[in-house]
Amino acid sequence: MSRSIDINDPQRIAEDILSAKWTLRVLNVLAQGPARFSGLRSAIPAVSSNMLAARLRDLCGFRLSRACIPI
């Protein structure tokens, strides 16, 4: 997500995180247990590698994922 987020508005933060395309699908797969990047790609075949990497970076930035992809 390239837009800046107001850290004083938790509802807006949640909306911004969850409204990004593919985020809910990625979180759903990760909720089932740890997954490697290739496992995520297999579980969500319609998402491109670049988009998946971007969503994982976003989730990592918000500390919703423990493992991060290097930039």
C-alpha positions in Angstrom: 0.0 0.0 0.0 1.6 3.2 -1.0 -0.9 5.5 0.7 0.1 6.9 4.1 -2.0 5.7 7.0 -3.2 7.8 10.0 -1.9 5.8 13.0 -4.4 7.5 15.3 -7.4 5.9 13.6 -7.4 2.1 14.2 -10.5 1.5 12.2 -9.0 3.2 9.2 -5.8 1.2 9.6 -7.9 -2.1 9.6 -9.9 -1.0 6.6 -6.7 -0.1 4.6 -5.0 -3.4 5.4 -8.0 -5.6 4.8 -9.3 -3.8 1.7 -6.1 -4.4 -0.3 -6.6 -7.0 -3.0 -5.5 -10.5 -2.0 -4.9 -9.6 1.6 -7.8 -11.7 3.0 -6.9 -14.7 0.9 -3.2 -14.5 2.1 -4.3 -14.2 5.7 -6.7 -17.1 5.3 -3.9 -19.4 4.0 -1.5 -18.2 6.7 -4.1 -18.8 9.4 -3.9 -22.5 8.6 -0.2 -22.5 9.6 3.2 -21.4 8.4 3.7 -21.4 4.6 6.6 -20.9 2.3 6.2 -18.4 -0.6 5.8 -21.3 -3.1 3.1 -22.8 -0.8 1.2 -19.6 -0.8 1.5 -19.4 -4.6 0.1 -22.9 -4.9 -2.8 -22.1 -2.5 -3.7 -18.9 -4.3 -2.8 -19.6 -8.0 -4.5 -16.5 -9.4 -2.2 -14.1 -7.6 1.0 -13.0 -9.3 4.4 -13.4 -7.6 4.8 -9.6 -7.5 1.4 -9.0 -5.9 1.9 -11.8 -3.4 5.3 -10.3 -2.4 3.7 -6.9 -2.0 0.9 -8.2 0.2 3.4 -10.1 2.4 5.5 -6.9 2.7 2.4 -5.0 3.8 1.4 -7.6 6.3 4.9 -7.7 7.7 5.0 -4.0 7.9 1.9 -4.1 10.0 3.4 -7.0 12.0 0.6 -9.4 10.9 3.2 -11.8 9.5 6.4 -12.9 11.3 8.4 -13.7 8.2 9.3 -11.0 5.8 10.4 -10.9 2.2 13.6 -8.8 1.8 13.1 -5.7 -0.4 
